[in-house]
Amino acid sequence: MADVLKGKTVVVFGASNGIGAAVAELALAEGASVMAISRSGVGPKGSKGVAVDVADLRALTCALEAAGEIDHLVYTVGARLGSPALSTLTDDVLPLAFETKLFSAVHAIRLALPHLSPNASITLTSGQVSRKYGVGSLVKGTVNAAVDAAGRHLAKELAPRRVNVVSPGVVDTSLWGEAGSEGRAATIARVSSALPVKRVGAPAELAQAYLFAMTNGFVTGALIDVDGGGLL
């Protein structure tokens, strides 16, 4: 399967850490030319790191123009929101959640349209809380459900370009705290014990789902769950 992306251009949003960085690293390993977009401009070694705030549409336009023809676009950006219950929800949380994970993704796709190859793929990122309900998951659940729906609508509108959504479960990233911290270790242990596979995911495992979405030409409008059985 080596070099399945050889000669292809992959643009990854949110590539400075976590799942986005793992996707960029895997795309590089598979022979792609990778533009890694993030606020910091830091990307995996071998990628072209570009510092862009996804809310800055002028800067985003310039970055996408510089990418040339884009074969695959991957969006993994999301806001760190915690898990506020409705009673503690502040006025800024809902706009931030939707602006970062949904609206900016749609703007990025719109601005990329002139540069997307005729058979390009687009892969968005939601999360299992779109269909796993609980206290404190109102904001994350609704924005992720909106991303799920947007992916399917775009798959129809942008055909024959393909649009898919990867829906991760809990993945061992800095979202849960600093590496080695007691809080992160406790959260990971608690979640792991409740999963059928008895562990949380690794970013590299999620990256394989994005690679599948990029390279399987018969997959579009799909919601790809990679959650260790978390929805069961």
C-alpha positions, 0 to 999 in steps of 0.5 A: 500500500506504500505511496498510494498518495504519490504525486497527490497534494493533501491539505490538512487543517489542524495539522499541528497536533493530534489527529490532524498531525497524524493524518499529515504524517501518514499522507507524507509516508504515502508519498503526498505533498502535504500543506499543514494548516494551523494557527501555529504554522507547525506541521510534521517534518516534510510538510509545508506548514502554513500559519492561518487562523481558519476564521481569517478568510483572506489569509485562508484564500491566499494559503489555498491559492498557494497550494496549487491543485488540491487532490484531498482536503482534510479538516480536523479543527475544533474548539476546546469547549469542555462539557458545560451543562445547559445551566452553565452555558455562556454566551460565547460557547455556541458561536465558538463551537459552530464557527470553528468546527462547522462554519470555518470548514464550510468556508474552507471548502468554498474557498478551495473549490477553484483549486480542487481537482475534478475527482478530489476528496474532502474529509470532515471530522465530527465525533461520536457525541453526535449520536451518544447522548448525555449530560454536558454534551449538548454543544459538542453533540449538536455541532458534530451532528451538524457536521455529519449532515453537512458532509452528506449534503456536500457529497451530493452538491459537489459530486463527482468530488467525494465528501466523507466524515470521520467520527472519532471516539475518545482518542489519546490527545492533548484534548484530555490534558498534558501528556503524563498528567494525572488528570489525562491518565485518569480520564483515559483509564475511565473511558478505556474501562467502558469500551469493548476494546478496553482502550482509547484510540491513538491518532495514528489509528484515526489517520488510517480512516482518513487515508481510507476516505481519501483513497477509496474512490467508491466512498462518498457521503459516508460517516466513518465511525472509529470509536472502539465500540463507543456507540454500542 
